[in-house]
């Protein structure tokens, strides 16, 4: 075989960082990252973004050198992504916070509301139910993080975890403060509204879990290659007939039902922000599917069937 030479430049200054000689043509980007790491130990593979073009997308670990649009002398560009943290750790930190923060308000700690012993519990059963549902949601997320999720990318920038935690932890405190407040009033339509919301909540949680399992099964053998997800025998996965990201559809449904259950304005605002953010993520994933798979089902929408 004809060996390749790989020149790696800094993506900003275009300064040569290293020159790898006699690289096998079937070498993967992951192997090139490891070679680069030996020369620059502080830039471990997860910190490296290796690109064909300085402003282009990062090459995936499994991409093979000889399959890239380069000659026997390849020029690649390196960008330092900064300190990284594993996605499993990220999710565990993000989701554990809301779980315990909510309890501070639910048990009405005196430093929160400044109340005496007469006001340590709520007279409204829906407050207890909301705590159960909120806790269930985040416990489910923690279980999925440990036992279900398989991540295509192993890490994320460490700096982002602060922003993510402020979002999840901050909103959990805001919601919990109002739902558990002594002046909180229950939903206008009483038990009918609450019962409807609980049923909707449980169905959406079951649907969300089912989609995560189905997506995990696509990578059961440890592969990080993206595949087209299709409905299975599980009825909750049939939403794949209509949307690319039904996990987001069910997630939004979960928070809509929680909004109906609590009839609380902060919960509604949080739900709206969730919907906006998940729509952005869903559109991005939908475009990636269309770009990577020529046979991708054309009738699917990103997040809402037939609409969006």
Secondary structure, 3 states (H helix, E strand, C coil): CCCEEEEEEECCCCCEEEEEEEECCCCEHHHHHHHHHHHCCCCCHHHEEEECCCCCCECCCCCEHHHCCCCCEEEEEEEECCCEEEHHHHHHHHHHHHHHHHHHHHCCCHHHHCCCHHHCCCCCHHHHHHHHHHHHHHHHHHHHHHHCCCCCCCEEEHHHHHHHHHHHHHHHHHHHHHHCCCCCCCCCCHHHHHHHHHHHHHHHHHHHHHHHHHHHHCCCCCCCCCCCCCCCCCHHHHHHHCECCHHHHHHHHHHHHHHHHHCCHHHHHHHHHHHHHHHHHHHHHHHHHHHHCCCCCCCCECCCCCCC
